Amino acid sequence: MANSILFIAITIILYLLAKKIYSQYSFPLLVPITTSTFVIILILSNFHVSYESYMNGGKWIHMMLGPAVVSFAYPLFEHKERLKSHFLSIIISVFTGTIIGFISGVCLSIGLGLKQDVILSLAAKSVTTPVAMSITTIVGGIPSLTVVYVMIAGISGAIFGPYILTLLKIEHPVAIGVGYGLASHGIGTVKAAEYGEVEQAISSITMTLSAIFASLICPFFIHIFIK
Amino acid sequence: MKYAYIFIQIGFLYCLNFIGITIQNKFHLMIPGSIIGMFILFALLNIPLFKEKWIREGSNFLNKHLTLFFIPATVGIIQYSSLLNGSGLISVLIVLISTIVTMVFSATLSYFLSSRKDQKKEQLIRSELNGK
């Protein structure tokens, strides 16, 4: 019990610190999710604390992800008109982007000879955590391993996104939102929120649509590619 | 007082999440409960009787601290030290490459589609103005 409260406190304090550091030096590698996770992992491994005992406290924070996803409806509602006027662009990009994200991951894995259970676990990596886990269960991968790949996809998008978008000279809010939402789900949406409210709204609708598309196409594509 | 409002509003959002999860389990849906909850809230917001301010503070609070809620799941990476050996490292690299490819492709495509649309709209407004 005391430990659980301690882990909750550590997580919140490190998060606030990481945020403070990021607001001072907004260098992409220092996104709060990377720095705070890194320090917590260092602490846990130094004191030989297992992930299970960390999660006795951590689960209370993790529990807030559900209501946070529900609250995405609010920015969506606020920017309804903007979404409506770009609906076709978003739908087309989400549909093709979800397929590209899936095929590029699976084909590279097959090409480089990864084990089948690893391929099945990383197939849904661009999708938001809860959906990715259910997709992995359906195709027969390892759900807890999927969470890791989902987090890597999220963090790498948040880190490399700014460089990619500058390189491509993309400044359109819809394109920024779609890029982050598709490649990096919720963590990408947090990053998109740094650009503005429209980017955040677009990113969260993109993430939602891609989760729905992915749960429809993944089992089907897996069947073609692997079995 | 402000924090009491936030607390109650988050409680309400949590209930919607719970309703979403119940619906998902009841009908064995592939869409996660939280997203069903989001659709319910979106529908509610479109009803004139439902006031935006009932959830505004709570939503903004959750949105502002979204990163915090991702931390426990991300720390889960600690269980897979095997990702640092040969084939594990390759799989991480594949996820990196595939994420970058996905972002480049989708941002470019929607940039192309959306900016073309904006141009059309601009032309339309201009031609209307000229007509007058």
Interface residues (C-beta under 8 A of the other chain):
Chain A: T11 I12 Y15 K19 V31 P32 I33 S36 T37 I40 I41 L44 S45 Y51 Y54 M55 G58 K59 I61 H62 M64 L65 G66 P67 A68 V69 V70 S71 F72 A73 Y74 P75 L76 F77 S85 H86 L88 S89 I90 I92 S93 V94 T96 G97 I100 G101 S104 G105 L108 S109 L112 L114 K115 V118 L122 K125 S126 T128 T129 P130 V131 S134 I135 I138 S144 L145 V147 V148 Y149 M151 I152 A153 G154 I155 S156 G157 F160 G161 I164 L165 L168 I170 H172 V174 A175 I176 V178 G179 Y180 L182 A183 S184 G186 I187 T189 V190 A193 Q200 T208 A211 I212 S215 L216
Chain B: I10 L13 Y14 L16 N17 F18 G20 I21 M30 I31 P32 G33 S34 I35 G37 M38 F39 I40 L41 F42 L45 N46 E52 I55 R56 G58 S59 N60 L62 N63 H65 L66 T67 L68 F69 F70 I71 P72 A73 T74 V75 G76 I77 I78 Q79 Y80 L83 S87 I90 S91 V92 I94 V95 L96 I97 S98 T99 I100 V101 T102 M103 V104 F105 S106 A107 T108 L109 S110 Y111 L113 S114 S115 K117 D118 K121
